Amino acid sequence: MSDPSTNVMRLEQALFETRRVVVGQYRVLERILACMLAGGHCLLEGVPGIGKTMMLSTMARVMGGSFARIQFTPDLVPSDIVGTRIWRASREEFDTELGPIFANFVLADEINRAPAKVQSALLEVMQERQVTIGGVSHPAPAPFFVLATQNPIESEGVYPLPEAQRDRFLMRVPVDYPTPAEEREIVRRMEVRPPQAERILTIHDVAALQKEADAVFVDPGVEEYAVRLVLATRDPHSYGLPDLDRLIAYGASPRASIGLVRAARGMAILRGRTYALPQDVYDVAYDILNHRLILSYEALADGVSVDEVLVELLSTVPAPRVSPRHPEPPASAPPDSSAPSVAGFAGATSPARGGGEVQAAAPPDSSPPSSGEWPPPQAAVEGGATPDAPGDSPEAPTEPLGI
């Protein structure tokens, strides 16, 4: 694994160049980048005109990959995006014309405007990373990243993504309006000569960073925290959340547990670490889980939102705490305190990176917050940065990356 500080510096340069064009939306940019490093795909949801398309096109230019935008419409057919076979009369044979989906960065604009068969064709490429046309499989380029957008304010002429298809996206990130100061800066930058981003990385650099993310160490205690968060959506009563039993009809699938760990690895790379912390899992939990929960009719009738459910869940399920304690080193070896250990849940111990130990610790106060505030007061992990509210744009960096 390369030096983490080198990775952070390269990513900082790429984000700085991106933010020369994109004003604000720091949290959204961080989540998109973490999703990309984790090898997943991202769904952005927000009203038109707030820069969703510009984000991905700018990042594609900065990272040196090929970029394709597909505008989804009701008359689109699957062959329009994946490709088709064309008869060449001069040679009396079929040729395969690959569709625009074969690009490193694909923007599926307003995915909820296309019919279900087109949405399924796109999601198949996202999952299998290949397309079969005429009995021949064509692999998607690597790295391959799909950013889909959907407009939540229209209901006519749209085909909402079914729950099973939304589950294919690693993250669903809400995009909010810019602040007044950000909007004034948008007007100033875009009024006459909009800035153009320059290429900072190559597509091979992006692939190398994804491999670095795959090699990030995840302690069993951190994995256990991710699993407990997901299990709490299926059986809230067993995890101290009896009030959520009547509000959640269907909880998150095992794909959410995998996604939490993968996204935590991406966040660790962004923050200059070779190991993931419980804080990384906590910070991405909202974006991983918000599109995977199906609320009950009772919750919908009472006007309860997914955000409120996740606030209570994250404030109640205890997170392991980072512990500086290590086993006593041999007399001939100097003490090693370079890596933390993670306090577990059930008292069992297991090896941790750098000779640390996963030791039992009393869980934090699991009482739910008295109001729907974000972040929940009891959910912040000791020794970590306070996570962002859904849709917030933090003013100052919470980790070395400077987002």
C-alpha positions as CSV (number, residue, x, y, z in Angstrom):
1,M,0.0,0.0,0.0
2,S,1.3,3.4,-0.9
3,D,1.8,6.3,1.6
4,P,-1.6,7.5,2.8
5,S,-0.4,11.1,2.8
6,T,0.3,10.8,-1.0
7,N,-3.2,9.5,-1.6
8,V,-4.7,12.4,0.4
9,M,-2.6,15.0,-1.5
10,R,-3.7,13.6,-4.9
11,L,-7.3,13.5,-3.9
12,E,-7.1,17.0,-2.4
13,Q,-5.7,18.3,-5.7
14,A,-8.5,16.7,-7.6
15,L,-11.2,18.0,-5.3
16,F,-9.7,21.5,-5.3
17,E,-9.9,21.5,-9.1
18,T,-13.4,20.2,-9.0
19,R,-14.4,23.0,-6.5
20,R,-13.1,25.6,-8.9
21,V,-16.2,24.8,-11.0
22,V,-18.7,23.4,-8.4
23,V,-19.6,25.8,-5.7
24,G,-20.5,24.4,-2.3
25,Q,-22.0,20.9,-2.0
26,Y,-18.9,19.7,-0.1
27,R,-20.7,16.8,1.6
28,V,-22.2,15.6,-1.7
29,L,-18.8,15.7,-3.4
30,E,-17.2,13.7,-0.5
31,R,-19.9,11.1,-0.7
32,I,-19.6,10.8,-4.5
33,L,-15.8,10.3,-4.2
34,A,-16.2,7.8,-1.4
35,C,-18.7,5.8,-3.4
36,M,-16.4,5.9,-6.4
37,L,-13.4,4.6,-4.4
38,A,-15.6,1.9,-3.0
39,G,-16.5,0.7,-6.5
40,G,-20.2,1.4,-6.1
41,H,-22.7,3.6,-7.8
42,C,-24.5,6.7,-6.6
43,L,-28.1,8.1,-6.8
44,L,-28.5,11.8,-6.4
45,E,-31.9,13.2,-5.7
46,G,-32.7,16.9,-5.9
47,V,-34.6,19.6,-7.7
48,P,-33.5,20.6,-11.2
49,G,-30.8,23.2,-11.7
50,I,-28.6,22.7,-8.6
51,G,-25.5,21.3,-10.3
52,K,-26.0,17.5,-10.3
53,T,-24.9,17.1,-13.9
54,M,-22.0,19.5,-13.5
55,M,-20.6,17.6,-10.6
56,L,-20.0,14.3,-12.5
57,S,-18.9,15.9,-15.7
58,T,-16.4,18.0,-13.9
59,M,-15.1,15.1,-11.8
60,A,-14.8,13.0,-15.0
61,R,-12.7,15.8,-16.6
62,V,-10.5,16.1,-13.5
63,M,-9.9,12.3,-13.3
64,G,-9.2,11.8,-17.0
65,G,-11.8,9.2,-17.7
66,S,-14.3,8.9,-20.5
67,F,-17.7,10.5,-19.8
68,A,-21.2,9.8,-21.2
69,R,-24.5,11.5,-20.4
70,I,-27.7,9.6,-21.1
71,Q,-30.9,11.6,-20.9
72,F,-33.6,9.2,-19.9
73,T,-37.0,9.8,-21.6
74,P,-40.2,7.7,-21.8
75,D,-39.5,6.6,-25.4
76,L,-36.0,5.2,-24.6
77,V,-35.4,1.5,-25.3
78,P,-32.6,-0.7,-23.8
79,S,-30.6,-0.8,-27.0
80,D,-30.3,3.0,-26.8
81,I,-28.0,2.6,-23.8
82,V,-26.3,-0.8,-24.0
83,G,-26.0,-1.1,-27.8
84,T,-27.3,-3.3,-30.6
85,R,-26.4,-5.4,-33.6
86,I,-26.4,-3.7,-37.1
87,W,-26.6,-5.6,-40.4
88,R,-23.8,-4.6,-42.8
89,A,-25.1,-5.4,-46.2
90,S,-21.7,-4.9,-47.9
91,R,-20.1,-7.6,-45.7
92,E,-23.3,-9.6,-45.2
93,E,-22.8,-9.9,-41.5
94,F,-23.8,-8.2,-38.2
95,D,-21.7,-5.7,-36.4
96,T,-22.1,-4.8,-32.8
97,E,-22.5,-1.1,-32.0
98,L,-21.9,-0.5,-28.3
99,G,-24.0,2.0,-26.5
100,P,-23.0,5.1,-24.4
101,I,-23.0,3.0,-21.3
102,F,-19.4,1.9,-22.2
103,A,-17.7,4.8,-20.5
104,N,-15.8,5.2,-17.2
105,F,-18.2,7.8,-15.9
106,V,-21.8,7.5,-16.9
107,L,-24.5,10.1,-16.0
108,A,-28.0,8.6,-16.0
109,D,-29.9,11.9,-16.0
110,E,-33.5,11.7,-14.6
111,I,-33.5,7.9,-14.4
112,N,-37.1,7.9,-13.2
113,R,-38.3,9.2,-16.6
114,A,-37.5,5.9,-18.5
115,P,-39.7,2.9,-18.4
116,A,-38.9,-0.1,-16.2
117,K,-37.2,-2.2,-18.9
118,V,-34.7,0.6,-19.6
119,Q,-34.0,1.0,-15.9
120,S,-33.4,-2.8,-15.6
121,A,-31.0,-2.7,-18.5
122,L,-28.9,0.0,-16.9
123,L,-29.0,-1.7,-13.5
124,E,-27.9,-5.0,-15.0
125,V,-24.7,-3.3,-16.4
126,M,-24.1,-1.7,-13.0
127,Q,-24.3,-5.1,-11.2
128,E,-22.7,-7.4,-13.7
129,R,-20.2,-4.9,-15.2
130,Q,-20.9,-6.4,-18.7
131,V,-23.5,-6.5,-21.5
132,T,-24.4,-9.5,-23.6
133,I,-25.4,-8.7,-27.2
134,G,-26.0,-11.4,-29.7
135,G,-24.5,-14.0,-27.4
136,V,-21.2,-12.1,-26.9
137,S,-20.3,-10.5,-23.6
138,H,-18.8,-7.1,-23.6
139,P,-17.2,-6.0,-20.3
140,A,-17.7,-2.5,-19.1
141,P,-14.5,-0.3,-18.9
142,A,-12.7,-0.2,-15.6
143,P,-13.1,1.7,-13.4
144,F,-16.9,2.0,-14.1
145,F,-19.0,4.5,-12.1
146,V,-22.7,5.4,-12.7
147,L,-24.2,8.5,-11.2
148,A,-28.0,8.6,-11.6
149,T,-30.2,11.6,-10.8
150,Q,-33.9,11.8,-10.2
151,N,-36.3,14.6,-9.7
152,P,-38.4,14.1,-6.5
153,I,-40.9,16.9,-7.3
154,E,-42.7,15.5,-10.4
155,S,-45.2,12.7,-10.5
156,E,-46.5,12.8,-14.1
157,G,-44.6,11.0,-16.8
158,V,-42.2,9.3,-14.4
159,Y,-41.5,5.7,-13.5
160,P,-40.2,5.6,-9.9
161,L,-37.4,3.2,-9.2
162,P,-38.8,0.1,-7.4
163,E,-37.2,-0.7,-4.0
164,A,-35.4,-3.7,-5.4
165,Q,-33.7,-1.6,-8.0
166,R,-32.8,1.3,-5.7
167,D,-31.0,-1.3,-3.6
168,R,-28.4,-1.6,-6.4
169,F,-27.1,1.9,-5.7
170,L,-24.5,2.0,-3.0
171,M,-25.6,5.4,-1.9
172,R,-28.5,7.7,-2.3
173,V,-27.4,11.3,-1.6
174,P,-29.9,14.2,-1.3
175,V,-28.8,17.4,-2.9
176,D,-30.1,20.6,-1.4
177,Y,-30.3,24.2,-2.5
178,P,-27.1,26.3,-2.1
179,T,-26.8,28.8,0.7
180,P,-27.2,32.5,-0.2
181,A,-23.5,33.1,-0.1
182,E,-22.9,30.1,-2.4
183,E,-25.6,31.3,-4.8
184,R,-23.9,34.7,-5.1
185,E,-20.6,32.9,-5.9
186,I,-22.4,30.8,-8.5
187,V,-23.7,33.8,-10.2
188,R,-20.3,35.5,-10.1
189,R,-18.4,32.5,-11.5
190,M,-20.9,31.6,-14.2
191,E,-21.9,35.0,-15.4
192,V,-19.4,35.6,-18.2
193,R,-16.7,32.9,-18.6
194,P,-17.5,29.7,-16.6
195,P,-14.3,28.1,-15.3
196,Q,-13.1,24.9,-16.9
197,A,-11.5,22.1,-14.8
198,E,-8.1,20.7,-15.8
199,R,-7.2,17.0,-15.6
200,I,-5.3,16.2,-12.4
201,L,-5.4,12.4,-12.3
202,T,-5.5,9.7,-14.9
203,I,-8.0,6.8,-15.0
204,H,-5.2,4.5,-14.0
205,D,-4.7,6.6,-10.9
206,V,-8.4,6.2,-10.0
207,A,-8.1,2.4,-10.5
208,A,-5.0,2.4,-8.2
209,L,-6.9,4.3,-5.5
210,Q,-9.7,1.8,-5.7
211,K,-7.2,-0.9,-5.1
212,E,-5.8,1.1,-2.1
213,A,-9.4,1.3,-0.7
214,D,-9.8,-2.5,-1.1
215,A,-6.7,-3.0,1.1
216,V,-7.9,-0.8,4.0
217,F,-7.9,-2.7,7.2
218,V,-11.3,-3.1,8.9
219,D,-11.3,-4.4,12.4
220,P,-13.9,-7.1,13.3
221,G,-15.4,-4.7,15.8
222,V,-16.1,-2.2,13.0
223,E,-17.6,-4.9,10.9
224,E,-19.8,-5.9,13.8
225,Y,-21.0,-2.3,14.2
226,A,-22.0,-2.2,10.5
227,V,-23.9,-5.5,10.8
228,R,-25.7,-4.4,14.0
229,L,-26.9,-1.2,12.3
230,V,-28.5,-3.2,9.5
231,L,-29.9,-5.9,11.8
232,A,-31.5,-3.1,13.9
233,T,-33.6,-2.1,10.8
234,R,-35.0,-5.7,10.6
235,D,-35.6,-6.4,14.3
236,P,-35.7,-3.1,16.1
237,H,-37.1,-4.5,19.3
238,S,-34.0,-6.7,19.9
239,Y,-31.7,-3.6,19.6
240,G,-33.5,-1.3,22.0
241,L,-35.8,0.3,19.5
242,P,-39.3,-1.0,20.2
243,D,-40.9,2.2,18.8
244,L,-39.5,1.5,15.4
245,D,-41.2,-2.0,15.2
246,R,-44.4,-0.4,13.9
247,L,-42.7,2.1,11.6
248,I,-40.5,-0.2,9.5
249,A,-42.2,-2.7,7.2
250,Y,-39.0,-4.0,5.6
251,G,-35.4,-3.5,6.8
252,A,-32.2,-3.3,4.8
253,S,-30.7,-6.3,3.1
254,P,-27.2,-7.8,3.6
255,R,-26.1,-5.7,0.6
256,A,-26.4,-2.7,3.0
257,S,-24.0,-4.4,5.5
258,I,-21.5,-4.9,2.7
259,G,-22.0,-1.4,1.5
260,L,-21.3,0.1,4.9
261,V,-17.9,-1.6,5.1
262,R,-17.0,-0.8,1.5
263,A,-18.0,2.9,1.9
264,A,-16.1,3.1,5.2
265,R,-13.0,1.9,3.4
266,G,-13.5,4.7,0.9
267,M,-13.9,7.3,3.6
268,A,-10.7,6.1,5.3
269,I,-8.7,6.7,2.1
270,L,-10.2,10.2,1.8
271,R,-9.1,10.9,5.4
272,G,-5.6,9.6,5.0
273,R,-5.8,6.4,6.9
274,T,-5.0,2.7,6.1
275,Y,-7.7,1.5,8.6
276,A,-11.4,2.2,9.0
277,L,-12.9,3.6,12.2
278,P,-16.4,3.3,13.5
279,Q,-16.8,7.0,12.7
280,D,-16.4,6.1,9.0
281,V,-19.3,3.7,9.2
282,Y,-21.4,6.1,11.1
283,D,-20.8,9.0,8.6
284,V,-21.9,6.9,5.6
285,A,-24.8,5.1,7.3
286,Y,-27.4,7.7,6.4
287,D,-26.5,7.6,2.7
288,I,-26.3,3.8,2.6
289,L,-29.6,3.1,4.5
290,N,-32.0,5.9,3.5
291,H,-33.2,4.3,0.3
292,R,-33.2,0.7,1.6
293,L,-35.9,1.1,4.3
294,I,-39.5,0.6,3.5
295,L,-41.8,2.3,6.0
296,S,-45.1,0.9,7.1
297,Y,-48.5,2.3,6.3
298,E,-48.7,3.4,9.9
299,A,-45.5,5.5,9.6
300,L,-46.7,7.1,6.3
301,A,-50.1,7.9,7.9
302,D,-48.4,9.5,10.9
303,G,-46.1,11.5,8.6
304,V,-42.9,9.8,9.9
305,S,-39.9,10.2,7.5
306,V,-37.0,7.9,6.9
307,D,-34.7,10.6,8.3
308,E,-36.5,10.5,11.6
309,V,-36.2,6.7,11.8
310,L,-32.5,6.8,11.0
311,V,-31.8,9.5,13.6
312,E,-33.3,7.3,16.3
313,L,-31.5,4.2,15.0
314,L,-28.1,5.8,14.8
315,S,-28.5,7.4,18.2
316,T,-29.4,4.1,19.9
317,V,-27.2,1.4,18.4
318,P,-23.9,1.7,20.3
319,A,-20.7,2.2,18.4
320,P,-17.4,0.7,19.5
321,R,-14.9,3.2,20.9
322,V,-11.3,3.6,19.8
323,S,-9.0,2.4,22.6
324,P,-5.3,3.3,22.8
325,R,-4.6,0.2,24.9
326,H,-2.3,-2.5,23.6
327,P,-1.0,-5.8,24.9
328,E,2.3,-5.6,26.7
329,P,5.2,-5.9,24.2
330,P,8.1,-8.3,24.8
331,A,10.9,-6.9,26.8
332,S,13.2,-6.8,23.8
333,A,10.8,-4.9,21.6
334,P,9.8,-1.2,21.9
335,P,6.1,-0.4,22.5
336,D,4.0,0.2,19.4
337,S,1.2,2.7,19.6
338,S,0.9,3.5,15.9
339,A,-2.5,1.9,15.4
340,P,-5.6,2.0,17.6
341,S,-7.7,-0.9,18.8
342,V,-11.5,-0.9,18.7
343,A,-13.6,-1.7,21.7
344,G,-16.0,-4.5,20.9
345,F,-19.5,-5.4,22.0
346,A,-19.6,-8.8,23.6
347,G,-16.3,-9.1,25.4
348,A,-14.5,-11.4,22.9
349,T,-11.0,-10.4,21.9
350,S,-9.4,-10.7,18.5
351,P,-6.2,-9.3,16.9
352,A,-6.2,-5.8,15.7
353,R,-3.8,-3.9,13.4
354,G,-0.5,-2.9,14.8
355,G,-0.6,-5.5,17.7
356,G,-3.7,-3.9,19.3
357,E,-6.6,-5.9,20.8
358,V,-10.4,-5.7,20.5
359,Q,-11.5,-5.4,24.1
360,A,-14.9,-5.2,25.6
361,A,-16.2,-1.8,26.6
362,A,-19.4,-0.5,28.2
363,P,-21.7,0.8,25.4
364,P,-22.5,4.5,25.4
365,D,-25.8,5.8,26.6
366,S,-28.4,4.4,24.2
367,S,-31.2,6.7,25.1
368,P,-32.8,8.2,21.9
369,P,-32.7,12.0,21.5
370,S,-35.6,14.0,22.7
371,S,-36.0,15.7,19.3
372,G,-35.2,14.9,15.6
373,E,-31.9,16.7,15.7
374,W,-28.9,15.7,13.5
375,P,-26.4,14.4,14.5
376,P,-27.9,12.4,17.3
377,P,-26.2,13.5,20.6
378,Q,-25.3,9.9,21.6
379,A,-24.2,8.5,18.3
380,A,-21.0,10.4,17.7
381,V,-18.0,8.0,18.1
382,E,-15.4,8.9,20.6
383,G,-12.3,10.3,19.0
384,G,-14.0,10.9,15.6
385,A,-15.4,13.9,13.8
386,T,-19.1,14.8,14.2
387,P,-20.9,13.6,11.0
388,D,-22.8,15.9,8.8
389,A,-26.5,16.4,8.7
390,P,-28.3,15.0,5.6
391,G,-27.9,17.7,2.9
392,D,-25.6,19.9,5.0
393,S,-22.4,21.5,3.5
394,P,-19.9,21.7,6.3
395,E,-17.8,24.9,6.4
396,A,-14.6,23.3,7.8
397,P,-12.9,19.9,7.2
398,T,-13.5,17.1,9.7
399,E,-10.6,15.0,8.5
400,P,-7.2,15.7,6.9
401,L,-8.6,15.7,3.4
402,G,-10.1,19.1,3.8
403,I,-13.6,18.6,2.4
